[in-house]
Amino acid sequence: MSGLTTHVLDTAHGKPAAGVAVRLLRGGEVLVSTRTNGDGRCDSPLLAGEAMSAGAYRLEFAVGAYYRALGVALPDPAFLEVVAVEFGIAGAGAHYHVPLLVSPFGYSTYRGS
């Protein structure tokens, strides 16, 4: 299966991060705006089929708003407001999964399966 998917895990609370606003951009143009579901995933692939092409992309995750909605007291300004992950897609026929593990003060990402 080819396509681009993501999910967000809240490592501070040990659970999927539901309701995180996610944007996918290419060349500054917003391709997709969505939110994570109760499992911390998007309901459908961010890119699939003909929409998926080789190139440089950027995923933006609105983690500051997510933590505020949970009632977490963040400093002003928040250490992490938006986490941006810039990555490349080399093969349009491949599957790319970009998970985000996040807390109010740190994050990690990788190419998943």
URKA-V167752 format. One record per residue. N is the residue number from 1. RES is the residue in one letter. PHI is phi in radians with two decimals (none if undefined). OMEGA is omega as a letter, one per 40 degrees, with the letter a starting at -180 (NA if undefined). Layout:
# URKA-V167752
{{N,RES,PHI,OMEGA} {N,RES,PHI,OMEGA}}
This chain:
# URKA-V167752
{{1,M,none,i} {2,S,-1.67,i} {3,G,2.57,i} {4,L,-2.11,i} {5,T,-2.27,i} {6,T,-2.61,i} {7,H,-2.70,a} {8,V,-2.19,i} {9,L,-2.00,i} {10,D,-1.54,a} {11,T,-1.30,i} {12,A,-1.23,a} {13,H,-1.96,i} {14,G,1.16,a} {15,K,-2.68,i} {16,P,-1.11,a} {17,A,-1.65,a} {18,A,-1.53,i} {19,G,1.51,i} {20,V,-1.32,i} {21,A,-1.27,a} {22,V,-2.22,i} {23,R,-2.20,i} {24,L,-1.96,a} {25,L,-2.18,i} {26,R,-2.47,a} {27,G,1.07,a} {28,G,1.46,i} {29,E,-1.60,i} {30,V,-1.33,i} {31,L,-1.60,a} {32,V,-2.53,i} {33,S,-2.22,a} {34,T,-2.68,i} {35,R,-2.34,i} {36,T,-1.31,i} {37,N,-1.55,a} {38,G,-1.09,i} {39,D,-1.67,a} {40,G,1.35,a} {41,R,-1.96,i} {42,C,-1.50,a} {43,D,-1.16,i} {44,S,-2.52,i} {45,P,-1.00,i} {46,L,-1.25,i} {47,L,-2.42,i} {48,A,-2.79,i} {49,G,1.05,a} {50,E,-1.17,a} {51,A,-1.21,a} {52,M,-1.58,i} {53,S,-2.41,i} {54,A,-1.10,i} {55,G,2.67,a} {56,A,-1.67,a} {57,Y,-2.29,i} {58,R,-2.44,i} {59,L,-1.80,i} {60,E,-2.09,a} {61,F,-2.07,a} {62,A,-1.48,a} {63,V,-1.38,i} {64,G,-1.05,i} {65,A,-1.10,i} {66,Y,-1.05,a} {67,Y,-1.19,i} {68,R,-1.08,i} {69,A,-1.10,i} {70,L,-1.42,a} {71,G,1.56,i} {72,V,-1.32,i} {73,A,-1.36,i} {74,L,-1.80,i} {75,P,-1.15,i} {76,D,-2.06,e} {77,P,-1.39,i} {78,A,-1.15,i} {79,F,-1.06,i} {80,L,-2.11,i} {81,E,-1.70,i} {82,V,-2.26,i} {83,V,-1.66,i} {84,A,-1.93,i} {85,V,-2.05,i} {86,E,-1.75,a} {87,F,-2.60,i} {88,G,-2.05,i} {89,I,-1.91,a} {90,A,-1.60,a} {91,G,-2.13,a} {92,A,-1.11,a} {93,G,-1.55,a} {94,A,-1.67,i} {95,H,-1.73,i} {96,Y,-2.11,i} {97,H,-2.14,a} {98,V,-2.09,i} {99,P,-1.40,i} {100,L,-2.19,i} {101,L,-1.83,a} {102,V,-2.43,i} {103,S,-2.38,i} {104,P,-1.09,a} {105,F,-2.21,i} {106,G,-3.06,i} {107,Y,-2.72,i} {108,S,-2.54,i} {109,T,-2.59,i} {110,Y,-2.91,i} {111,R,-1.52,a} {112,G,-1.58,a} {113,S,-2.06,NA}}
